[in-house]
Amino acid sequence: MVWELLKKTIFLFMTVVGILGNMSVSVNYMFSWWGSLEKKPIHLILIHLAFTNILFLLLKGLPKTMVAFGLRSFLDDIGCKIIVYLQRVAHGLSLCTSSLLTVVQAIIISPRASGWRRLRPKSLWHILLFFLFFWVTNALISVNVIHSITGTGLNISHLKNSDNYCYFMPESQEIKWVVLPLMVLRDAVFQGAMGGSSGYMVFLLHKHHQHVLYLQNSKLQ
């Protein structure tokens, strides 16, 4: 009994801390962005990433916290569709924005002579176009949830449980063969870009470290 209460309290605490932390990051970079003469695209990316994380934590964390404290069936059919759909969209947006942030950071720290510097965003409109693409893509990929999710007011004996407040109805094979490949492709592309950019940054930092050590050894000789 005590252990269950402790787990619920920890989960609620982590959800609240995550939301407040992302709100702090978002507000901090919003003030930095509006207050500076040079509008840095990376600040806009960080603001968007914090916003998508807040959206996901609110839509995912708060309902699960309510379930953890014993409140069940608090959403009707329409509420379930909206909450779960926006959860999916926010999750995809967080992945895409994190990938874009990593790629832009890798481009920024790349050597001036490198061809990657030509891909550096030159205006905020480039970043806004990426955001528009992310929103449209994830909204379309997640649209099947609207048809497959339902509240607990129906006969749910044959349905799959989703966090004890919404239920998934069986989908047709045609929809699965359309949606699943798109989700896998999205995750593979953006996670691959994130992994490749992270590896490239590690390589550049290691190379810079080796160069610094060489200069230090040259001075000592």
Secondary structure, DSSP 8 states (H G I E B T S, - for coil): -HHHHHHHHHHHHHHHHHHHHHHHHHHHHHHHHHH-SS--HHHHHHHHHHHHHHHHIIIIIHHHHHHHTT--S-S-HHHHHHHHHHHHHHHHHHHHHHHHHHHHHHHHHS-TTSGGGGGS--SHHHHHHHHHHHHHHHHHHTTHHHHHEE-TTS--TTSEEETTTEEE----HHHHHHHHHHHHHHHHHHHHHHHHHHHHHHHHHHHHHHHHHHHHHHHH-
